[in-house]
Amino acid sequence: MSPEVAAVLWTEGITIIGSAITLIITNSHNKKMLNIQLENQSKTLDAQHKHQKELSIIQHSLDKRTEIVLEFRKVLEESMGISNYFHTEKADFERRQMLKAQYGNPHAAPLVKDDIIAKSISVENMNNMFDHALQQITPIEDKLIPLEVSFNQLSVYLDNEEEVLISKVVKEIRDLSHLIINGLRNYKGIDDPTNVYVLMFVYIGDGDPYTPRLKKLQQEVKRVRDDNLSGWE
C-alpha cells in the first residue's frame, strides 16, 4: 500500500471515528435533554394535579360552608316565623275566638282585654284557647334540635364575636319557646277561667311579658341577617 493510500485511509478512519464519537455524544446529549424534558413535564403535571386537588378541596369546603349557612338560615327563619306568628293579630284573634269571652261593652271599637268579663269564660273554652295556642307555638319544638345542630356546624366558620351573637340568638329562641309552651301547659291545668294568666294570651301587646323578649330577639336576628359576617359571605 502506497503512503498516499494509507494517508487517505487514515484520514477517513479518523473522520469516521470522529463522526461516530460526535453521534454518540449527540445521542447522549439528546437523551439527557429528553429525560430532563420528561422529568420537567412530569413535575409540571404533578404540580398541576396538586393545584387542581387543592382547588377541589377549597371548592368542596366553600360548597360545604354554603350548604351549612343556607341550612342554618332556613331553620332560623322557620323558627322565627313560628314565634312571630304567635304574636300576630291574626293568631291572637284565633285565640280570642276560641275563648269566646264576653265584654262589658260589646259594641266598643276596638274591644280591649280590660273589658273582658272573666266570669263569662268557661273552663272548656279556656282549655280550647290553650290547646289552640299550643297548636300555634309547639311546631317550633321540632325546629330547636335542628337549629342547635346547624349552629354547631356553622360555628366552625365563625369568629368569636359572630359565634357569641348567633349563639345568643339560638339560646333565646329556645328559652322563649320553652317559656311560652311550658306556661301554656301549666296554665291549662288551673281549671280557673278567672285566673289572671288566662288573659295573658289574648290581646298580646307591649304589656305581655313575652313581647319585649321577642322584640329584643327580633333585633338580634336582624343583626345576624344584616351584618357582614364572615360565615355568611
C-alpha positions as CSV (number, residue, x, y, z in Angstrom):
1,M,0.0,0.0,0.0
2,S,1.4,3.3,-1.0
3,P,1.9,6.1,1.5
4,E,-0.7,8.2,-0.2
5,V,-3.4,5.5,0.0
6,A,-2.5,4.8,3.6
7,A,-2.8,8.5,4.4
8,V,-6.2,8.7,2.8
9,L,-7.4,5.7,4.7
10,W,-6.1,7.0,7.9
11,T,-7.8,10.4,7.4
12,E,-11.1,8.7,6.5
13,G,-10.8,6.4,9.5
14,I,-10.2,9.4,11.8
15,T,-13.2,11.1,10.2
16,I,-15.5,8.1,10.7
17,I,-14.4,7.7,14.3
18,G,-14.9,11.4,14.9
19,S,-18.4,11.2,13.4
20,A,-19.2,8.2,15.4
21,I,-18.0,9.9,18.6
22,T,-20.0,13.0,17.7
23,L,-23.0,10.9,17.0
24,I,-22.6,9.1,20.3
25,I,-22.2,12.4,22.2
26,T,-25.1,14.0,20.4
27,N,-27.3,11.0,21.1
28,S,-26.3,11.0,24.7
29,H,-27.0,14.7,25.0
30,N,-30.3,14.4,23.3
31,K,-31.2,11.5,25.5
32,K,-30.2,13.5,28.6
33,M,-32.2,16.5,27.4
34,L,-35.2,14.3,26.6
35,N,-35.0,12.8,30.1
36,I,-34.8,16.3,31.6
37,Q,-37.8,17.4,29.5
38,L,-39.8,14.4,30.5
39,E,-38.9,15.0,34.1
40,N,-39.9,18.6,33.9
41,Q,-43.2,17.6,32.2
42,S,-43.8,15.1,35.0
43,K,-43.1,17.7,37.6
44,T,-45.4,20.2,35.8
45,L,-48.2,17.6,35.6
46,D,-47.7,16.7,39.3
47,A,-47.8,20.4,40.2
48,Q,-51.0,20.9,38.1
49,H,-52.5,17.8,39.7
50,K,-51.6,19.1,43.2
51,H,-53.0,22.5,42.3
52,Q,-56.2,21.1,41.0
53,K,-56.5,18.9,44.0
54,E,-56.1,21.9,46.3
55,L,-58.6,23.9,44.3
56,S,-61.0,20.9,44.5
57,I,-60.6,20.8,48.3
58,I,-61.1,24.6,48.6
59,Q,-64.2,24.4,46.4
60,H,-65.6,21.5,48.4
61,S,-65.0,23.5,51.6
62,L,-66.8,26.5,50.1
63,D,-69.7,24.4,48.9
64,K,-70.0,22.7,52.3
65,R,-69.9,26.1,54.1
66,T,-72.6,27.5,51.7
67,E,-74.7,24.4,52.4
68,I,-74.4,24.8,56.2
69,V,-75.1,28.5,56.0
70,L,-78.2,28.0,53.9
71,E,-79.5,25.2,56.2
72,F,-79.0,27.4,59.3
73,R,-80.7,30.3,57.7
74,K,-83.6,28.1,56.7
75,V,-84.1,26.7,60.2
76,L,-83.6,30.1,61.8
77,E,-86.3,31.7,59.6
78,E,-88.7,28.9,60.2
79,S,-88.2,29.1,63.9
80,M,-88.7,32.9,64.0
81,G,-91.7,32.6,61.7
82,I,-93.5,30.4,64.2
83,S,-92.5,32.8,67.1
84,N,-93.5,35.9,65.2
85,Y,-96.8,34.4,64.1
86,F,-97.8,33.5,67.6
87,H,-97.6,37.2,68.5
88,T,-99.5,38.4,65.4
89,E,-103.0,39.9,65.5
90,K,-104.3,37.0,63.3
91,A,-103.1,34.4,65.8
92,D,-104.4,36.5,68.7
93,F,-107.8,36.7,67.0
94,E,-107.9,33.0,66.6
95,R,-107.3,32.5,70.4
96,R,-109.9,35.1,71.2
97,Q,-112.4,33.2,69.0
98,M,-111.7,30.0,70.9
99,L,-112.0,31.8,74.3
100,K,-115.5,33.1,73.4
101,A,-115.3,35.8,76.1
102,Q,-118.0,38.4,76.7
103,Y,-117.2,42.1,77.1
104,G,-118.6,44.7,79.4
105,N,-119.2,46.9,76.3
106,P,-119.5,44.6,73.4
107,H,-120.1,47.5,71.0
108,A,-116.8,49.3,71.8
109,A,-114.3,49.7,69.0
110,P,-111.8,48.4,69.5
111,L,-112.6,45.7,72.1
112,V,-109.9,45.6,74.8
113,K,-108.7,43.0,77.2
114,D,-109.6,45.1,80.3
115,D,-113.3,45.0,79.2
116,I,-113.4,41.1,79.2
117,I,-115.8,39.7,81.8
118,A,-113.6,37.0,83.4
119,K,-116.6,35.1,84.8
120,S,-118.0,34.7,81.3
121,I,-115.2,32.4,80.3
122,S,-115.9,28.7,80.7
123,V,-113.3,26.1,81.6
124,E,-114.0,24.3,78.3
125,N,-113.4,27.5,76.2
126,M,-110.4,28.4,78.3
127,N,-108.8,25.0,77.6
128,N,-109.8,25.2,74.0
129,M,-107.9,28.5,73.8
130,F,-104.9,27.0,75.5
131,D,-105.0,24.0,73.1
132,H,-105.2,26.3,70.1
133,A,-102.3,28.4,71.4
134,L,-100.2,25.3,71.8
135,Q,-101.0,24.3,68.2
136,Q,-99.7,27.6,67.1
137,I,-96.4,27.6,69.0
138,T,-95.4,23.9,69.6
139,P,-94.3,23.3,66.0
140,I,-91.2,25.3,67.0
141,E,-90.1,22.3,69.2
142,D,-89.4,20.4,66.0
143,K,-87.0,23.2,64.9
144,L,-85.0,23.5,68.1
145,I,-82.7,20.5,67.8
146,P,-82.0,21.1,64.0
147,L,-81.3,24.7,64.9
148,E,-78.8,23.7,67.6
149,V,-77.1,21.1,65.2
150,S,-77.0,23.6,62.4
151,F,-75.5,26.3,64.6
152,N,-72.8,23.9,65.8
153,Q,-71.8,23.1,62.2
154,L,-71.9,26.8,61.3
155,S,-69.7,27.8,64.3
156,V,-66.6,26.3,62.6
157,Y,-66.7,29.2,60.1
158,L,-67.4,32.0,62.6
159,D,-65.1,34.2,64.6
160,N,-65.6,34.6,68.3
161,E,-67.8,37.7,68.1
162,E,-70.0,36.1,65.5
163,E,-70.3,32.9,67.4
164,V,-71.3,34.7,70.6
165,L,-74.0,36.7,68.7
166,I,-75.6,33.8,66.9
167,S,-75.3,31.5,70.0
168,K,-77.2,34.1,71.9
169,V,-80.0,34.1,69.2
170,V,-80.2,30.3,69.2
171,K,-80.4,30.2,73.0
172,E,-83.1,33.0,73.2
173,I,-85.3,31.2,70.6
174,R,-85.1,28.0,72.7
175,D,-85.6,29.8,76.1
176,L,-88.5,31.9,74.9
177,S,-90.2,29.0,73.1
178,H,-89.9,26.8,76.2
179,L,-91.2,29.7,78.4
180,I,-94.4,30.1,76.3
181,I,-95.0,26.4,75.8
182,N,-94.5,25.4,79.4
183,G,-96.6,28.4,80.5
184,L,-99.5,27.3,78.3
185,R,-99.3,23.7,79.5
186,N,-99.1,24.7,83.2
187,Y,-101.9,27.2,82.9
188,K,-104.2,24.7,81.2
189,G,-104.3,22.7,84.4
190,I,-105.5,25.5,86.6
191,D,-109.2,25.0,85.8
192,D,-109.9,28.6,86.8
193,P,-111.1,30.8,83.9
194,T,-110.8,33.9,86.2
195,N,-107.1,33.4,86.8
196,V,-105.1,36.4,85.6
197,Y,-102.9,34.2,83.5
198,V,-105.8,33.2,81.2
199,L,-105.9,36.6,79.5
200,M,-102.1,36.7,79.1
201,F,-102.5,35.1,75.7
202,V,-105.2,37.4,74.2
203,Y,-104.7,41.0,73.1
204,I,-100.9,40.4,73.2
205,G,-99.1,43.7,73.2
206,D,-96.3,45.6,74.9
207,G,-97.8,44.7,78.3
208,D,-97.4,41.0,77.5
209,P,-94.3,39.5,79.4
210,Y,-93.1,37.7,76.3
211,T,-93.4,40.6,73.8
212,P,-90.3,42.6,75.0
213,R,-88.2,39.5,74.8
214,L,-89.5,38.7,71.3
215,K,-88.7,42.3,70.1
216,K,-85.2,42.0,71.5
217,L,-84.8,38.6,69.8
218,Q,-86.0,40.1,66.5
219,Q,-83.3,42.8,66.8
220,E,-80.6,40.3,67.4
221,V,-81.8,38.2,64.4
222,K,-81.8,41.3,62.2
223,R,-78.2,41.8,63.2
224,V,-77.4,38.3,62.1
225,R,-79.1,38.9,58.8
226,D,-77.7,42.3,58.1
227,D,-74.1,42.3,59.5
228,N,-71.3,41.3,57.1
229,L,-70.4,38.2,59.0
230,S,-67.6,36.1,57.6
231,G,-69.6,32.9,57.8
232,W,-72.4,34.4,55.7
233,E,-70.4,35.7,52.8
